[in-house]
Amino acid sequence: MKYSWKIDNFDSEVFGFKVAKVETIDSEDSPEIIDKIVGDLIMDLNKERVGYATYRVKFNDFPIIQALQRSGFVLVDGLISLGINISEVSIAESVGEIREATRSDLDKLKQMTSGLYLKSRVSNDPLISKERADKFYTKWIENSLLGEAADSVLVWEESDKILGYLTLQKKGQIPLVGVAPQARGKGIAKKLIKASLRKFGEWKVEDITIETQMGNIAALRAYQDCGFKVVNSFLTLRWAKDD
Ligand SMILES: CC(C)(COP(=O)(O)OP(=O)(O)OC[C@H]1O[C@@H](n2cnc3c(N)ncnc32)[C@H](O)[C@@H]1OP(=O)(O)O)[C@@H](O)C(=O)NCCC(=O)NCCS
C-alpha cells in the first residue's frame, strides 16, 4: 500500500461527518505515480464515505504537496514544532498563581476557551463553521481535564478568575496553551510553560515538544524565550468531498 489513513474519531464527532487522517503517502516516485497514489487514496476515501480528510506533510515535501493540490487538497495550516530537553534549562521556582486544574474548573475553562483559538487548521477552514471550530476546542479542553487528552492541566488564577491554562501529556507534549485576551503580554504563558517543565521533571520526562501556527508570533516568542528551539515545520492540507 502506497498510502495509509484512519478515521479521526474526535474530528468526526465534533464536525458531524466522517473525517479521516491521512497518515502516510509514499513520496519516492515520479510526479505521475504520486498523482496516481493520491487519486487511489481519494477513490478509497470516497468508497468509505469519508467527507473530509487532512494530511500533515513536512513543509518542504514539495512533490507531495503539489500532487495533493492537483487533486483538490487545499492548504489550511502551517505549523512550527519546537523542542527542548529539560536537562539543558534551569527549572524556575513555583508561582503562587499557578495550580493544577480540577474538574470543578471545567465550566470556567470551557468559557475561557470559547473564541480563543482563531488561527488553526480548524478555524482557518471556511468549510468548518465558527460554532464547530469553537466546539472543537471546548471539547478538547474538556477531554484534557477529564484525563482523555492530557495528563494534567495547569491554570493561572487571580482573584478566583482563570486567566490562562496549559495542557500537558506525559509523552512530552504541550498540546494547548491559552491566555485570556485581557491578560496577554504579561508573561503568563511563559510562566505556565516554565511551570510545566517542573511538572515534566517530576514525571522524569526530558524531551518536550510544542507546536504552534507559523504566524503565531506571540506563542513563538514565548516558547523560544523559555528555551524551546525550532525543530521542524509542517503544512496541513485537507480534502473535502464536495469542495
Ligand atoms: C500565545 C499566547 C498563549 C501568549 O500568551 P501571553 O501570556 O500573552 O504570552 P507572554 O506574555 O508570556 O509572551 C508573549 C510574547 O510575545 C510578545 N507578543 C505578544 N503579542 C505579540 C504580537 N501580536 N506580536 C509580536 N509579539 C507579541 C510578547 O511581548 C512576549 O514577548 P517578549 O517577552 O519577548 O516581549 C496568547 O496570545 C493566546 O492565548 N493566544 C490565543 C491562543 C493561542 O494562540 N495559543 C497558542 C497556540 S496553541
The ligand as an SDF file (V2000), in Angstrom:
LIG
                    3D

 48 50  0  0  0  0  0  0  0  0999 V2000
    0.0080   32.8270   22.5620 C   0  0  0  0  0  0  0  0  0  0  0  0
   -0.4670   33.2470   23.9530 C   0  0  0  0  0  0  0  0  0  0  0  0
   -0.6980   31.9600   24.7520 C   0  0  0  0  0  0  0  0  0  0  0  0
    0.6110   34.0890   24.6020 C   0  0  0  0  0  0  0  0  0  0  0  0
    0.2050   34.3900   25.9330 O   0  0  0  0  0  0  0  0  0  0  0  0
    0.8520   35.6130   26.7490 P   0  0  0  0  0  0  0  0  0  0  0  0
    0.6030   35.3680   28.1910 O   0  0  0  0  0  0  0  0  0  0  0  0
    0.3890   36.8910   26.1990 O   0  0  0  0  0  0  0  0  0  0  0  0
    2.3930   35.3920   26.4070 O   0  0  0  0  0  0  0  0  0  0  0  0
    3.6450   36.0320   27.1670 P   0  0  0  0  0  0  0  0  0  0  0  0
    3.2500   37.3770   27.6910 O   0  0  0  0  0  0  0  0  0  0  0  0
    4.1920   35.0450   28.1290 O   0  0  0  0  0  0  0  0  0  0  0  0
    4.6960   36.1480   25.9840 O   0  0  0  0  0  0  0  0  0  0  0  0
    4.3210   36.5620   24.6820 C   0  0  0  0  0  0  0  0  0  0  0  0
    5.4910   37.1730   23.9410 C   0  0  0  0  0  0  0  0  0  0  0  0
    5.0690   37.5750   22.6390 O   0  0  0  0  0  0  0  0  0  0  0  0
    5.0530   39.0010   22.5660 C   0  0  0  0  0  0  0  0  0  0  0  0
    3.8460   39.3610   21.8540 N   0  0  0  0  0  0  0  0  0  0  0  0
    2.5800   39.3750   22.3000 C   0  0  0  0  0  0  0  0  0  0  0  0
    1.7330   39.7090   21.2970 N   0  0  0  0  0  0  0  0  0  0  0  0
    2.5020   39.9030   20.2210 C   0  0  0  0  0  0  0  0  0  0  0  0
    2.2270   40.2640   18.8900 C   0  0  0  0  0  0  0  0  0  0  0  0
    0.9700   40.4790   18.4700 N   0  0  0  0  0  0  0  0  0  0  0  0
    3.2720   40.3820   18.0180 N   0  0  0  0  0  0  0  0  0  0  0  0
    4.5350   40.1540   18.4370 C   0  0  0  0  0  0  0  0  0  0  0  0
    4.8440   39.7970   19.6890 N   0  0  0  0  0  0  0  0  0  0  0  0
    3.8390   39.6690   20.5610 C   0  0  0  0  0  0  0  0  0  0  0  0
    5.1230   39.4960   23.9660 C   0  0  0  0  0  0  0  0  0  0  0  0
    5.6750   40.7900   24.0200 O   0  0  0  0  0  0  0  0  0  0  0  0
    6.0300   38.4240   24.5750 C   0  0  0  0  0  0  0  0  0  0  0  0
    7.3690   38.5040   24.0990 O   0  0  0  0  0  0  0  0  0  0  0  0
    8.5270   39.2850   24.8200 P   0  0  0  0  0  0  0  0  0  0  0  0
    8.5220   38.8610   26.2560 O   0  0  0  0  0  0  0  0  0  0  0  0
    9.7390   38.8610   24.0810 O   0  0  0  0  0  0  0  0  0  0  0  0
    8.1930   40.7210   24.6740 O   0  0  0  0  0  0  0  0  0  0  0  0
   -1.7920   34.0900   23.8860 C   0  0  0  0  0  0  0  0  0  0  0  0
   -1.5860   35.1390   22.9870 O   0  0  0  0  0  0  0  0  0  0  0  0
   -3.0230   33.2860   23.4580 C   0  0  0  0  0  0  0  0  0  0  0  0
   -3.6820   32.6820   24.2890 O   0  0  0  0  0  0  0  0  0  0  0  0
   -3.3480   33.2870   22.1540 N   0  0  0  0  0  0  0  0  0  0  0  0
   -4.5200   32.5460   21.6500 C   0  0  0  0  0  0  0  0  0  0  0  0
   -4.3430   31.0510   21.7720 C   0  0  0  0  0  0  0  0  0  0  0  0
   -3.0520   30.6020   21.1160 C   0  0  0  0  0  0  0  0  0  0  0  0
   -2.7030   31.0310   20.0280 O   0  0  0  0  0  0  0  0  0  0  0  0
   -2.3340   29.6580   21.7990 N   0  0  0  0  0  0  0  0  0  0  0  0
   -1.0400   29.1600   21.3480 C   0  0  0  0  0  0  0  0  0  0  0  0
   -1.1170   28.1290   20.3280 C   0  0  0  0  0  0  0  0  0  0  0  0
   -1.6400   26.5420   20.9450 S   0  0  0  0  0  0  0  0  0  0  0  0
  1  2  1  0
  2  3  1  0
  2  4  1  0
  2 36  1  0
  4  5  1  0
  5  6  1  0
  6  7  2  0
  6  8  1  0
  6  9  1  0
  9 10  1  0
 10 11  2  0
 10 12  1  0
 10 13  1  0
 13 14  1  0
 14 15  1  0
 15 16  1  0
 15 30  1  0
 16 17  1  0
 17 18  1  0
 17 28  1  0
 18 19  1  0
 18 27  1  0
 19 20  2  0
 20 21  1  0
 21 22  1  0
 21 27  2  0
 22 23  1  0
 22 24  2  0
 24 25  1  0
 25 26  2  0
 26 27  1  0
 28 29  1  0
 28 30  1  0
 30 31  1  0
 31 32  1  0
 32 33  2  0
 32 34  1  0
 32 35  1  0
 36 37  1  0
 36 38  1  0
 38 39  2  0
 38 40  1  0
 40 41  1  0
 41 42  1  0
 42 43  1  0
 43 44  2  0
 43 45  1  0
 45 46  1  0
 46 47  1  0
 47 48  1  0
M  END
$$$$
